[in-house]
């Protein structure tokens, strides 16, 4: 695809607008009156308390069903409160959430285009943005009251800013590289407060920068990220009486993903045996809140791993398989239409992404920050457990940028 930079910018903006319209159409016309999941209700409950000035607490005293209420990351509930999303009686996704997240989805299309331009040039930028605009998982995610869309915007923006910082440093323009690294750190810290899995990105990025002898950028990145995360960690220290970096959901997720009954993919909703075992675990520790149980979940899971290391290595292999390929127990809980659309769209992109990724990997403009972002998502899935919506924010955009590289000549 032969296109100059100015025209590419206009076409990427057009793709972002198309992406916005596609997301609005799906959310406001097709995905209506759909019941909320447990996670969605919790996010709205926290947002309602924030809107009413009650702080970061759940709005309702009772717990729905057998679900527990852990201390969640604050970023997404704050976003919902900022747009006035919670009403206290929502039974489906509020329209303003769909609209706001559709706008974010359009921005994600634009950022994917910029990442592809930086990696491969104008043609790949336009191709990647066009693909991102209509890629089905990207289109339907903004219709859910889930953190994936907001998180994806923050995470991809981090990769864009950090790559720009390194490129400026290579060009010996440290006056711009330093502020860009500070921006990347602030964005990374914000992403951590939306979804703690972003914590895996920071050490990977630091190792990469140290290997490239960019120690000033390492300090700027980590200092800025810590400055954003630290106030919430200090709050948690007072709230829980122990060190909790962001949220208390890590323990149960680690337990789910590394339990002898784990299948290598999916949460308790996709594995009834795990759900029953988790209820038994809670009955064995009566009187403890969900937050107080977190270290016990970690301890129990680590005991299982220590007792059966060979089994655990096999489980890691299954996790790796399900992280890369869209097949697993969690897909079975969805409708046939959803499963087909999800698998078909992902598998249609995958071979082109592999070919384009090989081209980008050997190029002088390798999007290393983006690759590290995808690697951090894969590492998170191996430590905890893979699930489709955990893959979509980081791995799928990386695949689309790689696939877009086939639309132009990448400098070797």
C-alpha positions as CSV (number, residue, x, y, z in Angstrom):
1,X,0.0,0.0,0.0
2,X,1.6,3.3,-1.2
3,X,0.4,6.3,0.8
4,X,2.2,9.4,2.1
5,X,2.2,10.4,5.8
6,X,-0.3,13.2,5.4
7,X,-2.9,11.0,3.7
8,X,-2.2,8.2,6.1
9,X,-3.1,10.5,9.0
10,X,-6.4,11.4,7.4
11,X,-7.2,7.7,6.7
12,X,-6.4,6.7,10.2
13,X,-8.6,9.4,11.5
14,X,-11.3,8.1,9.2
15,X,-10.8,4.5,10.5
16,X,-11.1,5.8,14.1
17,X,-14.4,7.4,13.2
18,X,-15.6,4.2,11.5
19,X,-14.6,2.3,14.6
20,X,-16.6,4.7,16.8
21,X,-19.7,4.2,14.7
22,X,-19.3,0.4,14.7
23,X,-19.0,0.3,18.4
24,X,-22.0,2.7,19.0
25,X,-24.1,0.6,16.6
26,X,-23.2,-2.6,18.3
27,X,-23.8,-1.3,21.8
28,X,-26.9,0.9,21.3
29,X,-28.7,-1.2,18.6
30,X,-27.7,-4.8,19.1
31,X,-26.4,-5.3,22.7
32,X,-29.4,-4.0,24.6
33,X,-31.2,-5.3,27.8
34,X,-28.5,-7.9,28.4
35,X,-28.0,-9.0,32.0
36,X,-24.9,-7.8,33.9
37,X,-22.3,-10.2,35.1
38,X,-21.0,-10.3,38.6
39,X,-17.9,-8.2,37.8
40,X,-20.1,-5.6,36.0
41,X,-22.4,-5.2,38.9
42,X,-19.4,-4.8,41.3
43,X,-17.9,-2.1,39.1
44,X,-21.2,-0.2,39.1
45,X,-21.7,-0.7,42.8
46,X,-18.3,0.9,43.5
47,X,-19.0,3.7,41.1
48,X,-22.3,4.5,42.7
49,X,-20.6,4.9,46.1
50,X,-18.1,7.2,44.6
51,X,-20.8,9.3,42.9
52,X,-22.6,9.5,46.3
53,X,-19.5,10.6,48.2
54,X,-19.3,7.4,50.2
55,X,-15.8,6.5,49.1
56,X,-14.4,3.3,47.6
57,X,-16.9,0.9,49.1
58,X,-19.6,-1.3,47.7
59,X,-23.0,0.4,47.5
60,X,-25.1,-2.6,48.6
61,X,-24.8,-4.4,51.9
62,X,-25.8,-7.8,50.5
63,X,-23.7,-10.0,48.3
64,X,-25.2,-11.4,45.1
65,X,-25.2,-15.2,45.2
66,X,-22.1,-16.9,46.4
67,X,-19.7,-14.3,44.9
68,X,-17.2,-12.5,47.1
69,X,-16.4,-8.8,47.1
70,X,-12.7,-8.2,46.9
71,X,-10.9,-4.8,47.0
72,X,-10.7,-3.9,43.3
73,X,-8.3,-1.7,41.4
74,X,-9.7,1.9,41.6
75,X,-9.2,3.1,38.0
76,X,-12.3,1.7,36.3
77,X,-14.8,2.5,39.0
78,X,-13.4,6.1,39.1
79,X,-13.9,6.3,35.3
80,X,-17.5,5.1,35.7
81,X,-18.2,7.6,38.5
82,X,-16.7,10.4,36.4
83,X,-19.2,9.8,33.6
84,X,-22.1,9.3,36.0
85,X,-22.6,5.7,34.9
86,X,-24.2,4.3,38.1
87,X,-27.8,4.7,39.0
88,X,-28.3,2.0,41.6
89,X,-30.9,0.1,39.6
90,X,-29.0,-0.8,36.4
91,X,-29.9,-4.3,35.1
92,X,-27.9,-3.9,31.8
93,X,-25.0,-1.7,30.6
94,X,-26.0,2.0,30.9
95,X,-26.0,3.8,27.5
96,X,-23.5,6.4,28.7
97,X,-21.0,3.6,29.4
98,X,-21.4,2.3,25.9
99,X,-21.0,5.8,24.4
100,X,-18.0,6.7,26.5
101,X,-16.3,3.4,25.9
102,X,-17.1,3.6,22.1
103,X,-15.2,6.9,22.1
104,X,-12.3,5.3,23.8
105,X,-12.5,2.5,21.3
106,X,-12.1,5.0,18.5
107,X,-9.0,6.4,20.2
108,X,-7.6,2.9,20.4
109,X,-8.0,2.5,16.7
110,X,-6.1,5.8,16.2
111,X,-3.3,4.7,18.6
112,X,-3.0,1.3,16.9
113,X,-2.6,3.2,13.6
114,X,0.2,5.4,15.1
115,X,2.0,2.3,16.5
116,X,1.9,0.7,13.1
117,X,3.1,3.8,11.4
118,X,6.1,4.0,13.8
119,X,6.9,0.4,13.2
120,X,6.2,0.0,9.4
121,X,5.3,3.3,7.8
122,X,2.1,4.9,6.5
123,X,0.8,1.9,4.6
124,X,0.9,-0.5,7.6
125,X,-0.5,2.3,9.8
126,X,-3.6,2.7,7.6
127,X,-4.0,-1.1,7.2
128,X,-3.7,-1.7,11.0
129,X,-6.2,1.1,11.8
130,X,-8.7,-0.1,9.3
131,X,-8.5,-3.7,10.7
132,X,-8.8,-2.5,14.3
133,X,-11.9,-0.4,13.4
134,X,-13.9,-3.5,12.5
135,X,-12.2,-6.3,14.4
136,X,-15.2,-7.9,16.2
137,X,-13.7,-8.3,19.7
138,X,-12.7,-4.7,19.7
139,X,-16.2,-3.7,18.5
140,X,-18.1,-5.5,21.2
141,X,-15.9,-4.9,24.3
142,X,-17.1,-1.3,24.8
143,X,-20.7,-2.6,25.3
144,X,-19.7,-4.3,28.6
145,X,-19.2,-2.6,32.0
146,X,-15.7,-4.1,32.1
147,X,-12.3,-2.4,32.3
148,X,-10.8,-3.9,29.1
149,X,-11.4,-0.9,26.9
150,X,-10.1,1.8,29.3
151,X,-7.2,-0.5,30.2
152,X,-6.3,-1.1,26.5
153,X,-6.2,2.6,25.9
154,X,-3.8,3.3,28.8
155,X,-1.6,0.2,28.0
156,X,-1.2,1.0,24.3
157,X,-0.6,4.6,25.0
158,X,2.2,3.5,27.4
159,X,3.8,1.5,24.6
160,X,3.5,4.3,22.1
161,X,5.1,6.9,24.5
162,X,7.9,4.6,25.6
163,X,8.8,3.6,22.1
164,X,8.9,7.3,21.2
165,X,11.2,8.0,24.2
166,X,13.6,5.3,23.1
167,X,13.6,6.5,19.5
168,X,14.3,10.0,20.7
169,X,17.2,8.8,22.8
170,X,18.6,6.9,19.9
171,X,18.5,10.2,18.0
172,X,20.4,11.8,20.9
173,X,17.5,14.0,21.8
174,X,17.4,13.4,25.5
175,X,15.5,16.6,26.1
176,X,12.4,15.0,24.6
177,X,13.2,11.4,25.5
178,X,13.1,12.1,29.3
179,X,9.7,13.7,29.3
180,X,8.3,11.0,27.1
181,X,9.6,8.3,29.5
182,X,8.0,10.2,32.4
183,X,4.7,10.2,30.4
184,X,5.1,6.5,29.7
185,X,5.6,5.8,33.4
186,X,2.5,7.9,34.3
187,X,0.4,6.1,31.8
188,X,1.8,2.7,33.0
189,X,0.9,3.6,36.6
190,X,-2.6,4.6,35.5
191,X,-2.9,1.3,33.6
192,X,-1.8,-0.6,36.8
193,X,-4.6,1.1,38.7
194,X,-7.1,0.0,36.1
195,X,-5.8,-3.6,35.9
196,X,-2.9,-4.7,38.1
197,X,-1.7,-7.2,35.4
198,X,0.1,-4.2,33.9
199,X,2.7,-4.6,36.7
200,X,4.3,-7.4,34.6
201,X,5.2,-4.8,32.0
202,X,7.3,-2.6,34.2
203,X,10.2,-5.0,34.9
204,X,10.2,-6.2,31.3
205,X,10.5,-2.6,30.1
206,X,13.2,-1.8,32.7
207,X,15.3,-4.8,31.6
208,X,14.9,-3.8,27.9
209,X,16.0,-0.2,28.7
210,X,18.9,-1.3,30.8
211,X,20.0,-3.7,28.0
212,X,19.9,-0.7,25.6
213,X,21.9,1.4,28.2
214,X,19.0,3.8,28.7
215,X,19.3,4.1,32.5
216,X,18.0,7.6,32.6
217,X,14.8,6.4,30.9
218,X,14.5,3.5,33.3
219,X,14.6,5.9,36.3
220,X,12.1,8.2,34.6
221,X,9.7,5.4,33.7
222,X,9.8,3.7,37.1
223,X,9.7,6.9,39.2
224,X,6.7,8.2,37.3
225,X,4.9,4.9,37.6
226,X,5.6,4.6,41.3
227,X,4.4,8.1,41.9
228,X,1.0,7.2,40.4
229,X,0.6,3.9,42.1
230,X,2.1,4.7,45.6
231,X,-0.8,6.8,47.0
232,X,-3.2,3.9,46.4
233,X,-0.8,1.4,48.0
234,X,-0.5,3.7,51.0
235,X,-4.3,3.8,51.2
236,X,-4.4,0.0,51.1
237,X,-1.9,-0.3,53.9
238,X,-4.2,1.6,56.2
239,X,-7.3,-0.2,54.8
240,X,-6.0,-3.8,55.0
241,X,-3.2,-3.5,57.6
242,X,-0.7,-5.2,55.2
243,X,1.0,-4.5,51.9
244,X,-1.5,-4.6,49.0
245,X,-0.1,-2.9,45.9
246,X,-3.4,-2.4,44.1
247,X,-6.2,-4.9,44.8
248,X,-6.9,-8.1,46.7
249,X,-8.1,-10.1,43.7
250,X,-4.7,-11.5,43.0
251,X,-4.8,-14.3,45.5
252,X,-8.1,-15.9,44.4
253,X,-7.1,-15.6,40.7
254,X,-3.7,-17.2,41.4
255,X,-5.6,-20.0,43.3
256,X,-8.1,-20.5,40.4
257,X,-5.3,-20.7,37.8
258,X,-3.0,-23.1,39.7
259,X,-5.4,-25.4,41.5
260,X,-5.3,-29.2,40.8
261,X,-8.8,-28.8,39.2
262,X,-7.7,-26.0,36.9
263,X,-8.1,-26.7,33.2
264,X,-5.6,-24.2,31.9
265,X,-8.1,-21.6,30.9
266,X,-11.1,-19.8,32.3
267,X,-12.4,-18.6,35.7
268,X,-14.9,-20.2,38.1
269,X,-17.8,-19.5,35.8
270,X,-16.3,-21.9,33.3
271,X,-15.2,-24.5,35.8
272,X,-17.9,-25.7,38.3
273,X,-15.5,-28.0,40.0
274,X,-13.3,-25.1,40.9
275,X,-16.3,-23.1,42.1
276,X,-17.3,-26.0,44.5
277,X,-13.7,-26.3,45.7
278,X,-13.6,-22.5,46.3
279,X,-16.7,-22.7,48.4
280,X,-15.2,-25.5,50.4
281,X,-12.0,-23.4,50.9
282,X,-14.1,-20.6,52.3
283,X,-16.0,-22.9,54.6
284,X,-12.6,-24.1,56.0
285,X,-11.8,-20.5,57.0
286,X,-15.0,-19.2,58.5
287,X,-15.2,-15.6,59.6
288,X,-12.6,-14.3,57.2
289,X,-13.5,-11.6,54.7
290,X,-12.6,-11.9,51.0
291,X,-9.7,-9.5,51.5
292,X,-8.4,-11.4,54.5
293,X,-8.5,-14.7,52.5
294,X,-6.1,-13.3,49.8
295,X,-2.8,-14.5,51.4
296,X,-4.4,-17.9,52.2
297,X,-5.3,-18.4,48.6
298,X,-1.7,-17.7,47.6
299,X,-0.3,-20.0,50.2
300,X,-2.7,-22.9,49.3
301,X,-1.9,-22.6,45.6
302,X,1.9,-22.5,46.2
303,X,1.5,-25.6,48.3
304,X,-0.2,-27.4,45.4
305,X,2.7,-26.3,43.1
306,X,5.4,-27.4,45.5
307,X,3.7,-30.9,46.0
308,X,3.2,-31.6,42.2
309,X,5.8,-29.6,40.2
310,X,5.5,-31.9,37.2
311,X,1.8,-31.5,37.0
312,X,2.2,-27.7,37.3
313,X,4.6,-27.6,34.3
314,X,2.0,-29.4,32.3
315,X,-0.6,-26.9,33.5
316,X,1.7,-24.1,32.3
317,X,1.9,-25.7,28.9
318,X,-1.9,-25.8,28.7
319,X,-2.1,-22.2,29.8
320,X,0.4,-21.2,27.0
321,X,-1.7,-23.1,24.4
322,X,-4.9,-21.4,25.5
323,X,-3.2,-18.0,25.6
324,X,-2.3,-18.2,22.0
325,X,-5.3,-20.1,20.6
326,X,-8.9,-19.1,21.3
327,X,-10.2,-22.4,22.6
328,X,-11.0,-23.3,26.1
329,X,-13.7,-23.8,28.8
330,X,-14.6,-20.1,29.1
331,X,-15.7,-20.0,25.4
332,X,-18.2,-22.7,26.0
333,X,-20.3,-20.5,28.3
334,X,-21.0,-18.1,25.4
335,X,-23.5,-18.6,22.5
336,X,-22.4,-20.3,19.3
337,X,-22.6,-17.0,17.4
338,X,-20.2,-15.4,19.8
339,X,-17.8,-18.3,19.7
340,X,-17.7,-18.4,16.0
341,X,-17.2,-14.7,15.6
342,X,-14.5,-14.6,18.3
343,X,-12.5,-17.6,17.0
344,X,-13.0,-16.7,13.3
345,X,-11.8,-13.1,13.6
346,X,-8.8,-14.0,15.8
347,X,-7.7,-17.0,13.6
348,X,-8.2,-14.9,10.4
349,X,-5.7,-12.4,11.7
350,X,-3.2,-14.8,13.3
351,X,-1.3,-16.1,10.2
352,X,-0.9,-12.6,8.8
353,X,0.3,-11.4,12.2
354,X,2.9,-14.2,12.4
355,X,4.2,-13.3,8.9
356,X,4.2,-9.5,9.6
357,X,5.7,-10.0,13.1
358,X,8.7,-11.9,11.6
359,X,9.2,-8.9,9.3
360,X,9.0,-6.4,12.1
361,X,11.2,-8.4,14.4
362,X,14.1,-8.2,11.9
363,X,13.5,-4.5,11.1
364,X,15.3,-1.4,12.3
365,X,12.0,0.0,13.6
366,X,11.0,-3.0,15.6
367,X,8.1,-2.0,18.0
368,X,9.9,-3.5,21.0
369,X,7.7,-1.7,23.6
370,X,4.5,-3.1,22.0
371,X,6.1,-6.6,21.9
372,X,7.0,-6.3,25.6
373,X,3.4,-5.3,26.3
374,X,2.1,-8.4,24.6
375,X,4.7,-10.5,26.4
376,X,3.6,-9.0,29.8
377,X,0.0,-10.0,29.0
378,X,1.2,-13.6,28.2
379,X,3.2,-13.7,31.4
380,X,0.2,-12.6,33.4
381,X,-1.9,-15.4,31.8
382,X,0.7,-18.0,32.7
383,X,1.0,-16.8,36.3
384,X,-2.8,-16.6,36.8
385,X,-5.0,-18.0,34.0
386,X,-5.8,-17.1,30.4
387,X,-9.2,-15.9,29.3
388,X,-10.3,-14.2,26.1
389,X,-11.0,-10.8,27.6
390,X,-7.6,-10.8,29.2
391,X,-6.0,-11.3,25.8
392,X,-7.9,-8.6,23.8
393,X,-6.5,-5.4,25.3
394,X,-2.8,-6.1,24.5
395,X,-2.2,-9.2,22.5
396,X,-4.8,-8.6,19.8
397,X,-3.6,-5.0,19.1
398,X,-0.1,-6.4,18.8
399,X,-1.2,-9.0,16.3
400,X,-3.1,-6.4,14.3
401,X,0.0,-4.1,14.1
402,X,2.0,-7.1,13.0
403,X,-0.5,-8.0,10.3
404,X,-0.6,-4.4,9.1
405,X,3.2,-4.6,8.4
406,X,2.4,-6.8,5.4
407,X,0.8,-3.7,3.7
408,X,4.1,-1.9,3.2
409,X,7.8,-2.2,3.0
410,X,9.5,-2.5,6.4
411,X,13.1,-1.2,6.5
412,X,15.5,-4.1,7.4
